[in-house]
């Protein structure tokens, strides 16, 4: 069975988004150009940032409609991420709270893509 090995987010500015993700998640950059940047995650899966102005084939209207989720080991770690990201000025759209699937909060990147941190209980 094939498994996804690369996730691509269409962004306004790959350079700005690269800086955002490098700072926020401490990712190591594999490749960068003015229109594209790519990171390898610890799992081996890659995260790429591609200019929504140059992606081929052209994409329709691009809106944030999914989430990049980070599962952590405990409720305390969710709160730690929330505090650290808030101090960095990251936009928080959902404060930490208990939901049906676990304890979570949600933030957004500069393009409005959702970033969720959760502890599954």
N, CA, C and O atoms as a printed pandas DataFrame, in Angstrom:
     atom_number atom_name residue_name chain_id  residue_number  x_coord  y_coord  z_coord
0              1         N          UNK        A               1    0.844   -1.177    0.000
1              2        CA          UNK        A               1    0.000    0.000    0.000
2              3         C          UNK        A               1    0.889    1.240    0.000
3              4         O          UNK        A               1    1.901    1.283    0.699
4              5         N          UNK        A               2    0.519    2.221   -0.765
5              6        CA          UNK        A               2    1.260    3.476   -0.816
6              7         C          UNK        A               2    0.805    4.390    0.310
7              8         O          UNK        A               2   -0.380    4.451    0.636
8              9         N          UNK        A               3    1.750    5.094    0.894
9             10        CA          UNK        A               3    1.443    6.053    1.955
10            11         C          UNK        A               3    1.952    7.415    1.540
11            12         O          UNK        A               3    2.993    7.513    0.890
12            13         N          UNK        A               4    1.232    8.477    1.907
13            14        CA          UNK        A               4    1.705    9.825    1.572
14            15         C          UNK        A               4    3.076   10.080    2.187
15            16         O          UNK        A               4    3.334    9.716    3.334
16            17         N          UNK        A               5    3.949   10.709    1.407
17            18        CA          UNK        A               5    5.285   11.022    1.896
18            19         C          UNK        A               5    5.584   12.512    1.834
19            20         O          UNK        A               5    6.626   12.960    2.312
20            21         N          UNK        A               6    4.663   13.288    1.242
21            22        CA          UNK        A               6    4.868   14.724    1.084
22            23         C          UNK        A               6    3.529   15.433    1.167
23            24         O          UNK        A               6    2.579   15.068    0.475
24            25         N          UNK        A               7    3.460   16.437    2.009
25            26        CA          UNK        A               7    2.287   17.292    2.113
26            27         C          UNK        A               7    2.695   18.682    1.669
27            28         O          UNK        A               7    3.722   19.205    2.102
28            29         N          UNK        A               8    1.878   19.287    0.791
29            30        CA          UNK        A               8    2.198   20.598    0.234
30            31         C          UNK        A               8    1.126   21.600    0.643
31            32         O          UNK        A               8   -0.069   21.356    0.479
32            33         N          UNK        A               9    1.574   22.727    1.175
33            34        CA          UNK        A               9    0.677   23.840    1.466
34            35         C          UNK        A               9    0.947   24.928    0.437
35            36         O          UNK        A               9    2.101   25.285    0.202
36            37         N          UNK        A              10   -0.102   25.456   -0.175
37            38        CA          UNK        A              10    0.041   26.588   -1.088
38            39         C          UNK        A              10    0.046   27.851   -0.250
39            40         O          UNK        A              10   -0.864   28.077    0.548
40            41         N          UNK        A              11    1.065   28.671   -0.426
41            42        CA          UNK        A              11    1.258   29.852    0.422
42            43         C          UNK        A              11    1.500   31.095   -0.429
43            44         O          UNK        A              11    1.880   31.003   -1.596
44            45         N          UNK        A              12    1.276   32.235    0.166
45            46        CA          UNK        A              12    1.501   33.500   -0.530
46            47         C          UNK        A              12    2.993   33.747   -0.731
47            48         O          UNK        A              12    3.424   34.119   -1.822
48            49         N          UNK        A              13    3.776   33.540    0.320
49            50        CA          UNK        A              13    5.213   33.789    0.267
50            51         C          UNK        A              13    5.966   32.599    0.870
51            52         O          UNK        A              13    6.029   32.473    2.093
52            53         N          UNK        A              14    6.533   31.730    0.040
53            54        CA          UNK        A              14    7.294   30.602    0.586
54            55         C          UNK        A              14    8.418   31.037    1.532
55            56         O          UNK        A              14    8.714   30.335    2.499
56            57         N          UNK        A              15    9.040   32.178    1.265
57            58        CA          UNK        A              15   10.115   32.649    2.142
58            59         C          UNK        A              15    9.574   32.979    3.532
59            60         O          UNK        A              15   10.153   32.562    4.535
60            61         N          UNK        A              16    8.468   33.722    3.600
61            62        CA          UNK        A              16    7.870   34.070    4.897
62            63         C          UNK        A              16    7.355   32.826    5.601
63            64         O          UNK        A              16    7.534   32.678    6.810
64            65         N          UNK        A              17    6.718   31.930    4.858
65            66        CA          UNK        A              17    6.189   30.709    5.466
66            67         C          UNK        A              17    7.309   29.796    5.938
67            68         O          UNK        A              17    7.186   29.154    6.981
68            69         N          UNK        A              18    8.398   29.733    5.181
69            70        CA          UNK        A              18    9.569   28.940    5.584
70            71         C          UNK        A              18   10.081   29.441    6.932
71            72         O          UNK        A              18   10.340   28.650    7.839
72            73         N          UNK        A              19   10.224   30.759    7.056
73            74        CA          UNK        A              19   10.700   31.345    8.305
74            75         C          UNK        A              19    9.741   31.041    9.456
75            76         O          UNK        A              19   10.175   30.724   10.563
76            77         N          UNK        A              20    8.436   31.138    9.192
77            78        CA          UNK        A              20    7.416   30.853   10.201
78            79         C          UNK        A              20    7.552   29.422   10.712
79            80         O          UNK        A              20    7.630   29.206   11.921
80            81         N          UNK        A              21    7.581   28.446    9.811
81            82        CA          UNK        A              21    7.647   27.041   10.217
82            83         C          UNK        A              21    9.001   26.671   10.822
83            84         O          UNK        A              21    9.055   25.868   11.754
84            85         N          UNK        A              22   10.073   27.231   10.321
85            86        CA          UNK        A              22   11.386   26.959   10.918
86            87         C          UNK        A              22   11.413   27.440   12.361
87            88         O          UNK        A              22   11.875   26.723   13.248
88            89         N          UNK        A              23   10.921   28.649   12.599
89            90        CA          UNK        A              23   10.929   29.211   13.938
90            91         C          UNK        A              23    9.948   28.491   14.852
91            92         O          UNK        A              23   10.284   28.157   15.987
92            93         N          UNK        A              24    8.736   28.252   14.360
93            94        CA          UNK        A              24    7.692   27.673   15.196
94            95         C          UNK        A              24    7.960   26.223   15.557
95            96         O          UNK        A              24    7.784   25.833   16.711
96            97         N          UNK        A              25    8.387   25.410   14.580
97            98        CA          UNK        A              25    8.532   23.975   14.796
98            99         C          UNK        A              25    9.968   23.489   14.838
99           100         O          UNK        A              25   10.215   22.312   15.100
100          101         N          UNK        A              26   10.931   24.389   14.580
101          102        CA          UNK        A              26   12.336   23.990   14.613
102          103         C          UNK        A              26   12.696   23.000   13.523
103          104         O          UNK        A              26   13.557   22.142   13.718
104          105         N          UNK        A              27   12.039   23.113   12.373
105          106        CA          UNK        A              27   12.288   22.183   11.279
106          107         C          UNK        A              27   13.579   22.523   10.548
107          108         O          UNK        A              27   13.984   23.684   10.484
108          109         N          UNK        A              28   14.218   21.501   10.000
109          110        CA          UNK        A              28   15.431   21.689    9.210
110          111         C          UNK        A              28   15.055   21.792    7.744
111          112         O          UNK        A              28   14.363   20.928    7.206
112          113         N          UNK        A              29   15.507   22.837    7.118
113          114        CA          UNK        A              29   15.204   23.103    5.722
114          115         C          UNK        A              29   15.992   22.164    4.816
115          116         O          UNK        A              29   17.205   22.022    4.972
116          117         N          UNK        A              30   15.306   21.518    3.865
117          118        CA          UNK        A              30   15.969   20.664    2.881
118          119         C          UNK        A              30   16.275   21.419    1.601
119          120         O          UNK        A              30   17.317   21.224    0.975
120          121         N          UNK        A              31   15.335   22.294    1.221
121          122        CA          UNK        A              31   15.449   22.964   -0.059
122          123         C          UNK        A              31   14.658   24.262    0.008
123          124         O          UNK        A              31   13.613   24.322    0.656
124          125         N          UNK        A              32   15.157   25.308   -0.664
125          126        CA          UNK        A              32   14.424   26.569   -0.699
126          127         C          UNK        A              32   14.750   27.347   -1.959
127          128         O          UNK        A              32   15.892   27.381   -2.418
128          129         N          UNK        A              33   13.718   27.969   -2.504
129          130        CA          UNK        A              33   13.860   28.898   -3.618
130          131         C          UNK        A              33   12.806   29.980   -3.378
131          132         O          UNK        A              33   12.036   29.872   -2.423
132          133         N          UNK        A              34   12.751   31.000   -4.199
133          134        CA          UNK        A              34   11.730   32.030   -3.983
134          135         C          UNK        A              34   10.291   31.514   -4.099
135          136         O          UNK        A              34    9.367   32.147   -3.586
136          137         N          UNK        A              35   10.092   30.363   -4.772
137          138        CA          UNK        A              35    8.728   29.869   -4.971
138          139         C          UNK        A              35    8.427   28.550   -4.263
139          140         O          UNK        A              35    7.309   28.045   -4.363
140          141         N          UNK        A              36    9.402   27.980   -3.549
141          142        CA          UNK        A              36    9.210   26.653   -2.971
142          143         C          UNK        A              36   10.174   26.442   -1.806
143          144         O          UNK        A              36   11.326   26.874   -1.855
144          145         N          UNK        A              37    9.694   25.778   -0.764
145          146        CA          UNK        A              37   10.561   25.383    0.353
146          147         C          UNK        A              37   10.091   24.011    0.835
147          148         O          UNK        A              37    8.908   23.686    0.739
148          149         N          UNK        A              38   11.023   23.210    1.354
149          150        CA          UNK        A              38   10.659   21.874    1.808
150          151         C          UNK        A              38   11.448   21.484    3.049
151          152         O          UNK        A              38   12.639   21.768    3.171
152          153         N          UNK        A              39   10.742   20.821    3.970
153          154        CA          UNK        A              39   11.316   20.322    5.219
154          155         C          UNK        A              39   11.085   18.818    5.298
155          156         O          UNK        A              39   10.107   18.305    4.754
156          157         N          UNK        A              40   11.984   18.117    5.971
157          158        CA          UNK        A              40   11.761   16.701    6.301
158          159         C          UNK        A              40   11.419   16.640    7.782
159          160         O          UNK        A              40   12.158   17.141    8.629
160          161         N          UNK        A              41   10.285   16.017    8.074
161          162        CA          UNK        A              41    9.866   15.839    9.462
162          163         C          UNK        A              41   10.580   14.633   10.052
163          164         O          UNK        A              41   11.140   13.823    9.313
164          165         N          UNK        A              42   10.569   14.505   11.360
165          166        CA          UNK        A              42   11.294   13.407   12.004
166          167         C          UNK        A              42   10.777   12.040   11.562
167          168         O          UNK        A              42   11.515   11.056   11.623
168          169         N          UNK        A              43    9.530   11.962   11.122
169          170        CA          UNK        A              43    8.955   10.700   10.654
170          171         C          UNK        A              43    9.441   10.321    9.257
171          172         O          UNK        A              43    9.223    9.198    8.802
172          173         N          UNK        A              44   10.106   11.268    8.573
173          174        CA          UNK        A              44   10.528   11.044    7.202
174          175         C          UNK        A              44    9.580   11.670    6.190
175          176         O          UNK        A              44    9.955   11.879    5.036
176          177         N          UNK        A              45    8.361   11.969    6.609
177          178        CA          UNK        A              45    7.406   12.656    5.745
178          179         C          UNK        A              45    7.908   14.082    5.534
179          180         O          UNK        A              45    8.514   14.677    6.425
180          181         N          UNK        A              46    7.650   14.617    4.348
181          182        CA          UNK        A              46    8.114   15.970    4.049
182          183         C          UNK        A              46    6.942   16.940    4.025
183          184         O          UNK        A              46    5.818   16.577    3.678
184          185         N          UNK        A              47    7.228   18.175    4.399
185          186        CA          UNK        A              47    6.276   19.278    4.350
186          187         C          UNK        A              47    6.848   20.308    3.390
187          188         O          UNK        A              47    7.964   20.793    3.576
188          189         N          UNK        A              48    6.068   20.642    2.353
189          190        CA          UNK        A              48    6.523   21.619    1.366
190          191         C          UNK        A              48    5.607   22.834    1.363
191          192         O          UNK        A              48    4.420   22.741    1.674
192          193         N          UNK        A              49    6.179   23.961    1.008
193          194        CA          UNK        A              49    5.468   25.235    0.904
194          195         C          UNK        A              49    5.680   25.733   -0.517
195          196         O          UNK        A              49    6.810   26.022   -0.912
196          197         N          UNK        A              50    4.606   25.834   -1.286
197          198        CA          UNK        A              50    4.703   26.181   -2.701
198          199         C          UNK        A              50    3.924   27.455   -2.952
199          200         O          UNK        A              50    2.794   27.592   -2.484
200          201         N          UNK        A              51    4.502   28.374   -3.672
201          202        CA          UNK        A              51    3.836   29.643   -3.965
202          203         C          UNK        A              51    2.512   29.394   -4.672
203          204         O          UNK        A              51    2.475   28.738   -5.713
204          205         N          UNK        A              52    1.428   29.915   -4.114
205          206        CA          UNK        A              52    0.121   29.747   -4.741
206          207         C          UNK        A              52    0.042   30.521   -6.056
207          208         O          UNK        A              52   -0.894   30.334   -6.834
208          209         N          UNK        A              53    1.017   31.385   -6.301
209          210        CA          UNK        A              53    1.050   32.174   -7.531
210          211         C          UNK        A              53    1.737   31.441   -8.671
211          212         O          UNK        A              53    1.565   31.804   -9.835
212          213         N          UNK        A              54    2.527   30.398   -8.344
213          214        CA          UNK        A              54    3.291   29.689   -9.374
214          215         C          UNK        A              54    2.998   28.193   -9.455
215          216         O          UNK        A              54    3.558   27.508  -10.311
216          217         N          UNK        A              55    2.136   27.673   -8.588
217          218        CA          UNK        A              55    1.843   26.241   -8.598
218          219         C          UNK        A              55    1.269   25.847   -9.963
219          220         O          UNK        A              55    0.447   26.560  -10.538
220          221         N          UNK        A              56    1.718   24.705  -10.458
221          222        CA          UNK        A              56    1.235   24.161  -11.742
222          223         C          UNK        A              56    0.753   22.745  -11.514
223          224         O          UNK        A              56    1.443   21.977  -10.843
224          225         N          UNK        A              57   -0.401   22.362  -12.040
225          226        CA          UNK        A              57   -1.331   23.242  -12.713
226          227         C          UNK        A              57   -1.930   24.241  -11.730
227          228         O          UNK        A              57   -1.978   23.991  -10.526
228          229         N          UNK        A              58   -2.379   25.357  -12.251
229          230        CA          UNK        A              58   -2.946   26.418  -11.417
230          231         C          UNK        A              58   -4.045   25.852  -10.531
231          232         O          UNK        A              58   -4.849   25.025  -10.961
232          233         N          UNK        A              59   -4.063   26.305   -9.310
233          234        CA          UNK        A              59   -5.114   25.901   -8.381
234          235         C          UNK        A              59   -6.243   26.921   -8.441
235          236         O          UNK        A              59   -6.018   28.086   -8.768
236          237         N          UNK        A              60   -7.439   26.487   -8.129
237          238        CA          UNK        A              60   -8.563   27.410   -8.049
238          239         C          UNK        A              60   -8.360   28.333   -6.860
239          240         O          UNK        A              60   -7.249   28.455   -6.344
240          241         N          UNK        A              61   -9.415   28.973   -6.432
241          242        CA          UNK        A              61   -9.307   29.846   -5.259
242          243         C          UNK        A              61   -8.787   29.010   -4.092
243          244         O          UNK        A              61   -9.336   27.957   -3.769
244          245         N          UNK        A              62   -7.737   29.494   -3.479
245          246        CA          UNK        A              62   -7.104   28.742   -2.405
246          247         C          UNK        A              62   -7.587   29.272   -1.070
247          248         O          UNK        A              62   -7.436   30.452   -0.754
248          249         N          UNK        A              63   -8.173   28.371   -0.296
249          250        CA          UNK        A              63   -8.626   28.710    1.048
250          251         C          UNK        A              63   -8.107   27.638    1.997
251          252         O          UNK        A              63   -7.866   26.501    1.591
252          253         N          UNK        A              64   -7.940   28.002    3.238
253          254        CA          UNK        A              64   -7.499   27.024    4.233
254          255         C          UNK        A              64   -8.669   26.091    4.528
255          256         O          UNK        A              64   -9.724   26.543    4.976
256          257         N          UNK        A              65   -8.494   24.808    4.283
257          258        CA          UNK        A              65   -9.597   23.878    4.484
258          259         C          UNK        A              65   -9.153   22.597    5.180
259          260         O          UNK        A              65   -9.872   21.599    5.155
260          261         N          UNK        A              66   -8.011   22.614    5.781
261          262        CA          UNK        A              66   -7.521   21.441    6.475
262          263         C          UNK        A              66   -6.651   21.869    7.646
263          264         O          UNK        A              66   -6.549   23.054    7.962
264          265         N          UNK        A              67   -6.035   20.900    8.274
265          266        CA          UNK        A              67   -5.202   21.199    9.440
266          267         C          UNK        A              67   -3.919   20.392    9.381
267          268         O          UNK        A              67   -3.880   19.282    8.850
268          269         N          UNK        A              68   -2.885   20.970    9.932
269          270        CA          UNK        A              68   -1.637   20.282   10.221
270          271         C          UNK        A              68   -1.719   20.020   11.721
271          272         O          UNK        A              68   -1.715   20.967   12.507
272          273         N          UNK        A              69   -1.793   18.766   12.129
273          274        CA          UNK        A              69   -1.992   18.449   13.540
274          275         C          UNK        A              69   -0.735   17.835   14.150
275          276         O          UNK        A              69   -0.047   17.028   13.525
276          277         N          UNK        A              70   -0.458   18.238   15.374
277          278        CA          UNK        A              70    0.684   17.731   16.125
278          279         C          UNK        A              70    0.140   17.065   17.380
279          280         O          UNK        A              70   -0.433   17.729   18.244
280          281         N          UNK        A              71    0.318   15.764   17.479
281          282        CA          UNK        A              71   -0.135   15.021   18.647
282          283         C          UNK        A              71    0.991   15.005   19.679
283          284         O          UNK        A              71    2.125   14.641   19.366
284          285         N          UNK        A              72    0.672   15.398   20.903
285          286        CA          UNK        A              72    1.658   15.412   21.978
286          287         C          UNK        A              72    1.207   14.464   23.088
287          288         O          UNK        A              72    0.082   13.966   23.075
288          289         N          UNK        A              73    2.093   14.225   24.037
289          290        CA          UNK        A              73    1.872   13.174   25.028
290          291         C          UNK        A              73    0.952   13.529   26.178
291          292         O          UNK        A              73    0.424   12.631   26.833
292          293         N          UNK        A              74    0.739   14.835   26.450
293          294        CA          UNK        A              74   -0.030   15.170   27.648
294          295         C          UNK        A              74   -0.743   16.507   27.512
295          296         O          UNK        A              74   -0.425   17.321   26.645
296          297         N          UNK        A              75   -1.708   16.705   28.386
297          298        CA          UNK        A              75   -2.418   17.981   28.468
298          299         C          UNK        A              75   -1.427   19.103   28.776
299          300         O          UNK        A              75   -1.530   20.195   28.217
300          301         N          UNK        A              76   -0.476   18.837   29.657
301          302        CA          UNK        A              76    0.523   19.851   30.018
302          303         C          UNK        A              76    1.330   20.283   28.794
303          304         O          UNK        A              76    1.672   21.458   28.659
304          305         N          UNK        A              77    1.635   19.341   27.905
305          306        CA          UNK        A              77    2.384   19.702   26.699
306          307         C          UNK        A              77    1.552   20.566   25.761
307          308         O          UNK        A              77    2.089   21.465   25.113
308          309         N          UNK        A              78    0.241   20.308   25.677
309          310        CA          UNK        A              78   -0.639   21.173   24.877
310          311         C          UNK        A              78   -0.556   22.595   25.420
311          312         O          UNK        A              78   -0.404   23.549   24.657
312          313         N          UNK        A              79   -0.658   22.732   26.747
313          314        CA          UNK        A              79   -0.584   24.059   27.368
314          315         C          UNK        A              79    0.774   24.716   27.135
315          316         O          UNK        A              79    0.846   25.930   26.941
316          317         N          UNK        A              80    1.854   23.925   27.153
317          318        CA          UNK        A              80    3.190   24.473   26.893
318          319         C          UNK        A              80    3.305   25.002   25.469
319          320         O          UNK        A              80    3.839   26.090   25.252
320          321         N          UNK        A              81    2.808   24.237   24.496
321          322        CA          UNK        A              81    2.816   24.705   23.107
322          323         C          UNK        A              81    2.009   25.994   22.982
323          324         O          UNK        A              81    2.444   26.952   22.343
324          325         N          UNK        A              82    0.834   26.005   23.598
325          326        CA          UNK        A              82   -0.025   27.185   23.519
326          327         C          UNK        A              82    0.691   28.418   24.064
327          328         O          UNK        A              82    0.666   29.479   23.440
328          329         N          UNK        A              83    1.315   28.283   25.202
329          330        CA          UNK        A              83    2.034   29.407   25.796
330          331         C          UNK        A              83    3.189   29.858   24.909
331          332         O          UNK        A              83    3.353   31.052   24.660
332          333         N          UNK        A              84    3.987   28.908   24.434
333          334        CA          UNK        A              84    5.146   29.236   23.603
334          335         C          UNK        A              84    4.713   29.904   22.296
335          336         O          UNK        A              84    5.305   30.904   21.889
336          337         N          UNK        A              85    3.695   29.365   21.642
337          338        CA          UNK        A              85    3.230   29.943   20.388
338          339         C          UNK        A              85    2.592   31.311   20.605
339          340         O          UNK        A              85    2.765   32.215   19.788
340          341         N          UNK        A              86    1.860   31.463   21.698
341          342        CA          UNK        A              86    1.257   32.766   22.014
342          343         C          UNK        A              86    2.348   33.810   22.222
343          344         O          UNK        A              86    2.223   34.941   21.754
344          345         N          UNK        A              87    3.407   33.438   22.915
345          346        CA          UNK        A              87    4.524   34.366   23.155
346          347         C          UNK        A              87    5.225   34.749   21.860
347          348         O          UNK        A              87    5.796   35.836   21.770
348          349         N          UNK        A              88    5.191   33.872   20.849
349          350        CA          UNK        A              88    5.802   34.165   19.549
350          351         C          UNK        A              88    4.886   35.029   18.679
351          352         O          UNK        A              88    5.287   35.472   17.603
352          353         N          UNK        A              89    3.661   35.267   19.146
353          354        CA          UNK        A              89    2.730   36.085   18.374
354          355         C          UNK        A              89    1.930   35.316   17.339
355          356         O          UNK        A              89    1.317   35.923   16.461
356          357         N          UNK        A              90    1.922   33.988   17.424
357          358        CA          UNK        A              90    1.145   33.172   16.498
358          359         C          UNK        A              90   -0.345   33.418   16.779
359          360         O          UNK        A              90   -0.757   33.508   17.935
360          361         N          UNK        A              91   -1.136   33.524   15.724
361          362        CA          UNK        A              91   -2.573   33.748   15.870
362          363         C          UNK        A              91   -3.236   32.483   16.406
363          364         O          UNK        A              91   -3.162   31.423   15.785
364          365         N          UNK        A              92   -3.877   32.601   17.550
365          366        CA          UNK        A              92   -4.595   31.489   18.176
366          367         C          UNK        A              92   -6.078   31.679   17.888
367          368         O          UNK        A              92   -6.650   32.715   18.228
368          369         N          UNK        A              93   -6.707   30.679   17.261
369          370        CA          UNK        A              93   -8.132   30.799   16.950
370          371         C          UNK        A              93   -9.008   29.943   17.863
371          372         O          UNK        A              93  -10.232   30.071   17.850
372          373         N          UNK        A              94   -8.390   29.081   18.647
373          374        CA          UNK        A              94   -9.112   28.275   19.628
374          375         C          UNK        A              94   -8.186   28.073   20.821
375          376         O          UNK        A              94   -7.121   27.468   20.703
376          377         N          UNK        A              95   -8.604   28.582   21.950
377          378        CA          UNK        A              95   -7.811   28.420   23.168
378          379         C          UNK        A              95   -7.869   26.953   23.604
379          380         O          UNK        A              95   -8.776   26.227   23.195
380          381         N          UNK        A              96   -6.915   26.507   24.428
381          382        CA          UNK        A              96   -6.935   25.111   24.875
382          383         C          UNK        A              96   -8.265   24.741   25.522
383          384         O          UNK        A              96   -8.799   25.465   26.362
384          385         N          UNK        A              97   -8.772   23.604   25.106
385          386        CA          UNK        A              97  -10.034   23.126   25.669
386          387         C          UNK        A              97  -10.173   21.631   25.456
387          388         O          UNK        A              97   -9.532   21.045   24.583
388          389         N          UNK        A              98  -11.018   21.032   26.267
389          390        CA          UNK        A              98  -11.321   19.615   26.137
390          391         C          UNK        A              98  -12.384   19.445   25.056
391          392         O          UNK        A              98  -13.397   20.144   25.059
392          393         N          UNK        A              99  -12.152   18.519   24.137
393          394        CA          UNK        A              99  -13.127   18.196   23.098
394          395         C          UNK        A              99  -13.355   16.691   23.124
395          396         O          UNK        A              99  -12.714   15.982   23.901
396          397         N          UNK        A             100  -14.254   16.198   22.289
397          398        CA          UNK        A             100  -14.580   14.766   22.288
398          399         C          UNK        A             100  -13.363   13.879   22.081
399          400         O          UNK        A             100  -13.287   12.798   22.665
400          401         N          UNK        A             101  -12.411   14.310   21.266
401          402        CA          UNK        A             101  -11.251   13.490   20.908
402          403         C          UNK        A             101  -10.034   13.738   21.789
403          404         O          UNK        A             101   -9.062   12.988   21.710
404          405         N          UNK        A             102  -10.063   14.781   22.633
405          406        CA          UNK        A             102   -8.927   15.074   23.491
406          407         C          UNK        A             102   -8.815   16.553   23.818
407          408         O          UNK        A             102   -9.729   17.330   23.543
408          409         N          UNK        A             103   -7.706   16.931   24.398
409          410        CA          UNK        A             103   -7.431   18.307   24.802
410          411         C          UNK        A             103   -6.649   18.973   23.681
411          412         O          UNK        A             103   -5.674   18.403   23.191
412          413         N          UNK        A             104   -7.057   20.170   23.263
413          414        CA          UNK        A             104   -6.503   20.747   22.054
414          415         C          UNK        A             104   -6.568   22.266   22.030
415          416         O          UNK        A             104   -7.315   22.881   22.790
416          417         N          UNK        A             105   -5.768   22.866   21.139
417          418        CA          UNK        A             105   -5.944   24.265   20.741
418          419         C          UNK        A             105   -5.588   24.360   19.273
419          420         O          UNK        A             105   -4.939   23.472   18.721
420          421         N          UNK        A             106   -6.022   25.455   18.635
421          422        CA          UNK        A             106   -5.788   25.638   17.212
422          423         C          UNK        A             106   -5.236   27.031   16.950
423          424         O          UNK        A             106   -5.695   28.019   17.524
424          425         N          UNK        A             107   -4.243   27.088   16.073
425          426        CA          UNK        A             107   -3.625   28.344   15.659
426          427         C          UNK        A             107   -3.675   28.398   14.134
427          428         O          UNK        A             107   -4.144   27.461   13.488
428          429         N          UNK        A             108   -3.187   29.504   13.562
429          430        CA          UNK        A             108   -3.089   29.593   12.104
430          431         C          UNK        A             108   -1.706   30.098   11.705
431          432         O          UNK        A             108   -1.044   30.819   12.452
432          433         N          UNK        A             109   -1.291   29.696   10.495
433          434        CA          UNK        A             109   -0.046   30.216    9.939
434          435         C          UNK        A             109   -0.359   31.517    9.189
435          436         O          UNK        A             109   -1.518   31.932    9.168
436          437         N          UNK        A             110    0.621   32.166    8.581
437          438        CA          UNK        A             110    0.361   33.448    7.908
438          439         C          UNK        A             110   -0.647   33.368    6.760
439          440         O          UNK        A             110   -1.207   34.390    6.364
440          441         N          UNK        A             111   -0.888   32.163    6.218
441          442        CA          UNK        A             111   -1.850   32.008    5.129
442          443         C          UNK        A             111   -3.205   31.492    5.596
443          444         O          UNK        A             111   -4.090   31.243    4.778
444          445         N          UNK        A             112   -3.372   31.332    6.899
445          446        CA          UNK        A             112   -4.640   30.859    7.430
446          447         C          UNK        A             112   -4.765   29.353    7.550
447          448         O          UNK        A             112   -5.820   28.860    7.949
448          449         N          UNK        A             113   -3.695   28.587    7.208
449          450        CA          UNK        A             113   -3.742   27.140    7.411
450          451         C          UNK        A             113   -3.812   26.882    8.916
451          452         O          UNK        A             113   -3.114   27.519    9.704
452          453         N          UNK        A             114   -4.648   25.956    9.286
453          454        CA          UNK        A             114   -4.822   25.643   10.708
454          455         C          UNK        A             114   -3.711   24.730   11.218
455          456         O          UNK        A             114   -3.285   23.800   10.534
456          457         N          UNK        A             115   -3.258   25.015   12.424
457          458        CA          UNK        A             115   -2.250   24.216   13.118
458          459         C          UNK        A             115   -2.871   23.783   14.448
459          460         O          UNK        A             115   -3.134   24.622   15.310
460          461         N          UNK        A             116   -3.104   22.500   14.615
461          462        CA          UNK        A             116   -3.742   22.002   15.826
462          463         C          UNK        A             116   -2.714   21.224   16.653
463          464         O          UNK        A             116   -1.953   20.417   16.120
464          465         N          UNK        A             117   -2.707   21.477   17.945
465          466        CA          UNK        A             117   -1.915   20.684   18.873
466          467         C          UNK        A             117   -2.921   19.955   19.755
467          468         O          UNK        A             117   -3.850   20.571   20.279
468          469         N          UNK        A             118   -2.740   18.641   19.922
469          470        CA          UNK        A             118   -3.704   17.879   20.690
470          471         C          UNK        A             118   -3.058   16.767   21.469
471          472         O          UNK        A             118   -2.023   16.221   21.087
472          473         N          UNK        A             119   -3.697   16.447   22.572
473          474        CA          UNK        A             119   -3.355   15.274   23.363
474          475         C          UNK        A             119   -4.578   14.401   23.374
475          476         O          UNK        A             119   -5.609   14.774   23.933
476          477         N          UNK        A             120   -4.476   13.233   22.756
477          478        CA          UNK        A             120   -5.624   12.322   22.663
478          479         C          UNK        A             120   -5.780   11.611   23.987
479          480         O          UNK        A             120   -4.848   10.997   24.506
480          481         N          UNK        A             121   -6.958   11.710   24.507
481          482        CA          UNK        A             121   -7.222   11.121   25.825
482          483         C          UNK        A             121   -8.122    9.909   25.677
483          484         O          UNK        A             121   -8.463    9.269   26.672
